[in-house]
Amino acid sequence: MVDLVRPAELLSWFAQEGDARPLVLDVREPWECALASVSAQGFELLAIPMGSLPARLAELDRDRPIACLCHHGVRSMHVAAWLAQQGWDCVANVEGGIDAWAREHDPQVPRY
């Protein structure tokens, strides 16, 4: 099952999911990450574009809570659902993506 988490609720969601170091998986393209990115505070940030994820799946630890992030939350929802199908138990989608992050959580993050 994939949880939906608003940006302001992310750290609380991670806290509920145990002691493993949390991960925000940014599935946007490199050019998007160059335009805008979140600050990794209280979690690790890893950028793997959606299309590259199957080949790089071994980089993800099944024991860590993972919150997937994209521009508006559509690609990240697909990735989160796919990870859940692959056996990941603790997966969330950052609802509204980095755009919501900028609007609701950190106005220093540029919008595009």
N, C-alpha and C positions, 0 to 999 in steps of 0.2 A: 504494500500500500504506500502511496506517495502522499506526504503531508503538504499542505499549502501554507506557507509562512510569509507574512508581510516582512519587509526589511527591518522594521523596528522590533519585531518579535523574534528575530533570528537567534540572538544570544540566549534568550529564554528557551527556545526550542532545543538548541544545542545542550543546554544545562539539563534538560529532561532526558536526554539520550545517553547519559552515562559519562564516564571519565575519559574516554578516548578523545584524543586531540581532534577537534572538528575541522572539517574541510568545506570551503566554498569552491565548487567546481564551476569555473567560468567557461561556458561552451561557445562563446562568441568567436568570431574570426579575429585574427591578429590585428587587422586594421581597426576593428572596433575597440579592442583592448587598448590600443594606442590612443584613441580618442578619449576614453573615459574608463576608469577603473576604480574599484573600491579599495579602501585601506584595510589591510588584514589586521584587525584588532580583536583578539579573542578567538581567532581561527586562522588556519592556513588557507592561502589562496593559491589555486592551481588553475592555469588556463590551458584547456585542451579543446580545440574547436570540435564541434559536434561531429563533423565528418571524419575526424581523426580518432575519435574515441574507441571504436572497436579494436584498432591496431595498438592502442596505448592502454587498454583496460588493465593490464598488469600493474600499472602505476597506482591504481586505487586499492586501498586496503578495505576489505569487507567489514572489518570491525570498527571502522570510523563512521561517525555520522557525516553524511554528505548533503549539502544544500546546493542545488544546481541553479545557475544564474545565466541569463542571457539579456537581450535588450528589453523585451516586454514580457517575457515569461512563457512564450510558446515553445521555442526550441528547448528551453530548459525543462519544460514539462515532459516533452517527448523523451529527453535523455533520462530524466528521473524515472519515468515509467519503464524505460528500457532497462535501467539498472535494477529496478525492482524485479523485472522478469528474469534477470540474470542471477538473482539470488541475494541482492543487497537488501538488508532488512531495514536500515535506518536512512531513508532518503526523503528529501523534501525539495519542493520547488519554491524558489523565491518569487512569490507572486508579484507581478508587475515589473519584474526584472530590474536592471540597473536604472531604468527610467524612474520607477517608483522609489528606488534607493535614493536617487538625487532629489526627488520631490518631497519624500516623507522622512528621510533619515539623515542625509548628508548633502546639503545644498552646494557644497564645494565640488561635488562630482558633476562634470559637465554633462549636459543633455544633448542628444543628437537625434 
